[in-house]
Amino acid sequence: DRDVTGVQTCALPICLVRELVTGATGAGRVRLVPMFDHAVLTGVRVLGATAGSLPAALGLASGDVLSAINGAPIQSLQQMLDLYAGLDQLTTVELSGTRRGQPLIRTLRLR
């Protein structure tokens, strides 16, 4: 689903989000590569998102940069681990970043 601002929303099982966060989507598939600015983590770049992959199903593409989760800038690995640990208590997760320099927002409704 897309609203007038280009924000995409999709519904998916929590287990799929767990796969994306942990990178457990299989060899040769998607990778989340940390991005740093002056030794400070600023986000992750999505690589290997091909048609039929989990990131593609979420509306992500190779080269997308995710810089915030639920409005909080990605600044540590611990933040990703905290998201993973708390997935069972969440009903939505908002991923923010950029695609080719343009704003990118994906809202995941968890079930």
Sequence and secondary structure as in RCSB ss.txt:
>XXXX:A:sequence
DRDVTGVQTCALPICLVRELVTGATGAGRVRLVPMFDHAVLTGVRVLGATAGSLPAALGLASGDVLSAINGAPIQ
SLQQMLDLYAGLDQLTTVELSGTRRGQPLIRTLRLR
>XXXX:A:secstr
 B TT  EEEEE HHHHHHHHHT S TTS EEEEEEETTEEEEEEEE   TTSHHHHTT  TT EEEEETTEE  
 HHHHHHHHHHGGG SEEEEEEEETTEEEEEEEEE 
